[in-house]
Amino acid sequence: MAALRLPTPPPPRAPAPWLHSSHRRRVAAPRGAGGGGGGGGAAPPPPVRTLLIDNYDSYTYNIFQELSVVNGGEPPPRLPSRETMACDCHCFCSTFPWPVFFFPVPPVVVRNDEWTWRDVYRWVYKERAFDNIVISPGPGSPACPSDIGIGLRILCECGDIPILGVCLGHQALGFVHGAKIVHAPEAIHGRLSELEHNGCYLFNHIPSGINSGFKVVRYHSLVIEPDSLSEDLISIAWTASPKMLSFLESDKPDITSSTLWGSLDNLFVTNQSECSSTGGKMPSINDASELDGYRVLMGVRHSTRPHYGVQFHPESVATHYGRQIFQNFKKITTDFGLQTPLLQERKISSPDLKNFVANDLLHSARLKLWDSVGPCALPKRSSGDKCLRLQWKKIDNFLNRIGGSENIFSVLFGHHSAEDTFWLDSSSVDQNRARFSFMGGKGGPLWKQMTFHLASQRANCGGNLTIRDAYGCTVRNFLKDGFLDFLDKEMQSIQYIEKDYEGLPFDFHGGFVGYIGYGLKVECDASSNSAKSSTPDACFFFADNLVVVDHNNGDVYILSLHDEYSSGNGDGDYQNSIHSLWLANTEKKLLRMDAMAPRLSINGNSSINGNSFTISSSVNKQRFVIEKSKDEYIRDVQSCLDYIRDGESYELCLTTQMKRRTDYMDALKLYLKLRKQNPAPYAAWLNFSSENLSICCSSPESEKDQAENLMIVDLLRNDLGKVCEPGSVHVPRLMDVESYKTVHTMVSTIRGTKMSDLSPVDCVKAAFPGGSMTGAPKVRSMEILDSLETSPRGIYSGSVGFFSYNKTFDLNIVIRTVVLHNGEASIGAGGAIVALSDPEAEYNEMLLKAKAPTKVVEECSQQIYNPDRSDSMQTTVS
């Protein structure tokens, strides 16, 4: 028998400001007792403390955020008076009736293989740390021990602890009591159903039936077979009709004809009893029998234990009455505790939560905080730190006079084949989603290029970093902790003065600009990569000079950075003069463009900077070769559908690569043609000459299927929930789902989210790779995709964007992109496979998505260079 493992406590860490050291268990004060401070009135009830078992699901932290609000909180040692209270504080006054200032008490999140039963027993029974347990959704089946982990043992042994199972947790509750887990009549992912329930208290104050307004989001392929339920389990909820609803159809509940149910008479409290046993044999998954027509089982409860399960996702942004379900479970927990001496004792004698639960398992300990820098005083320098100062100029209403941002880029940065340049290009500015374009080249003394290659294809492997500065000096280092940690430390070493960028309407003021390849997922949640990329896993410039275009009003900004700490020596005077000279010269070049406007067309047959071109007399006969044949791709789609049907994933974004030789290809011409034919709000051009690498990126414009949209919204809310304060993620029920296409807009558009203390790199680690490019649950989906895709994605499916020196960031998702590397063009394409996917249609969709970039490459391949002109790469044709 294997030895039992206890978690090793990590070194002490400073608690987050919202996790106060006074968090101790206490019995609710009598009604009318003083609340401390000057508040008066009844004291709030004690918070409910939840152990949240994470089955490696991509929606666990949506549950975390809901429970952080619902479970309540604890006030600081001295409450503020009513006069000092403010409604915009962290008091969640809209949720709780008492006028107190309090800190949320978040659940403790533990993955299903982090604790042994001995650990659970210690924290739940010996230390009396928790009032209830929630078992999350997850991939796979409760019949597979590795999918459910400690969850089965908890359901068997913790008969006197209230437990709520969600999706996989619900199925586990049925499984441990002898029920069969079978394939659902139809796999449902990201769609909604109306529910009917029997009045169980879990559904107190929730309507029931068709047109009642009780609509829930479903993500599942497996169900509990109702006919297999033992006497220990009672059905409490079912689908009310066979009709499936979309995200948009679910917006407005109609409760005019509904009946509200719920009674504490349905709450049973008894001593722990033995579970039924399956004899240790894990049954195989069969297809569902006739399930009473459309009535698919959606909820169960134990007949004598406070154990409940729901097949749907109450935490989803589109589920109606989801928070009410969590509130009802809290009420079940508190009422059960009043009737059970064991839990009354727990509430009295429990020590401080943060002192006895291992800090590395507390959500709060995973947040990284930094000290803010004062806006007026120059901070004291630390070893290796920089204090960057920004100077900028603005030219009003300039863009329309010179014919577009492509002319600005060509004049300022298009020489020498646009080597070592970047252009974050809003070539389409619809819906105000991408108002600004940013461009720059090899700049001043602070400019450098950082190129990173993973040491191997497994997690925590580190990698090799090469840094090249503006003077050509190169330094190589091995990064034990990986590139993202290096980038985080670089950003933390930069101090800045907020007054420098007051008045600028955009977020990028200079700093790091480049890409993160898909393979860097091993520095996030993934355990490995299936293959090594031929391109660097990350490549960034530090841009100290840049030009910004405002597409709304045509204003153009010129920005330059220098290091204030260098001003005390001769080098500082030199740097100041360099960046001042660059600002002046760039302004002169732009102003001269007014007179040059008739000669600036780059889309006609004219030439730029006097360069020429010729057309090949014989068209290059090469064509793109797709990595997999049609039959192979369709077979992979069917494999994805099988995984989805077996509950391993809700959605799998299957991709493939197509490649062809592109010797002598003019990369900038190709990008200009691509942006013209397929304009996009998050397009991008990057050139790294030392790597012989150019990236021509053009994001899609098409809308996604509503089911897929809902999956993405729930997935990215979950990723955000990992790094935000408990209870702080509040999302409107309906919003522009396309706004979630970038990592930063995912963060910035969620109303009420407190992000001031989060590192941009922490946010990226939580959300990378983009959920729409992997699937859900994300970790399991990435593992499945690695087993199906035979070549690395490389830059495709990664992100291009910036990390500003003052800790703002914006990243896109790399799709519709041509990567030119060492004389070869590669294009990635694919699509999200869901339960409703048709293999033949998915193959055609993959080809359609690749059509625009492949067409541009084929057209540009017909052009060759004048052998007498070494600089002829400046020419473009339409």
Secondary structure by P-SEA (a helix, b strand, c coil): ccbbbbbbbccccccccccccccccccccccccccccccccccccbbbbbbbbbccccaaaaaaaaaaaaacccccccccccccccccccccccccccbbbbbbbcccccccccccaaaaaaaacccccccbbbbbbbcccccccccccaaaaaaaccccbbbbbccaaaaaaaaaabbbbbbcccccccbbbbbbbccccccccccccccccbbbbbbcccccccccccccccccccccccccccccccccccccccccccccccccccccccccccccccccccccccccccccccccccccccbbbbccccccccccaaaaaaaaaaaaaaaaaaacaaaaaaacccccccccccccccccccbbbbbbbbccccccccccccbbbbbbccccccccccccaaaaaaaccccccccccccccccccccccccbbbbccccccccbbbbbbbccccccbbbbbbbbcccbbbbbbbbcccaaaaaaaaaaabbbbccccccccccccccbbbbbcccccccccccccccccccccbbbbbcccbbbbbcccbbbbbbbbbbccccccaaaaaaaaaaaaaaaaaaaaaaacccccccccccccccccccbbbbbcccccbbbbbcccaaaaaaaaaaaaaaaaacccccccccccccccccccaaaaaaaaaaaaccccccbbbbbccccbbbbbbbbcccccaaaaaaaaaaaaaaaaaccccccccccccccccccccaaaaaaaccccccccccaaaaaaaccccccccccccaaaaaaaaaccccccccccbbbbbbcccccccccccccbbbbcccbbbbbbbbbbcccccaaaaaaaaaaaaaaaaaaaaaaaacccccccccccccccc
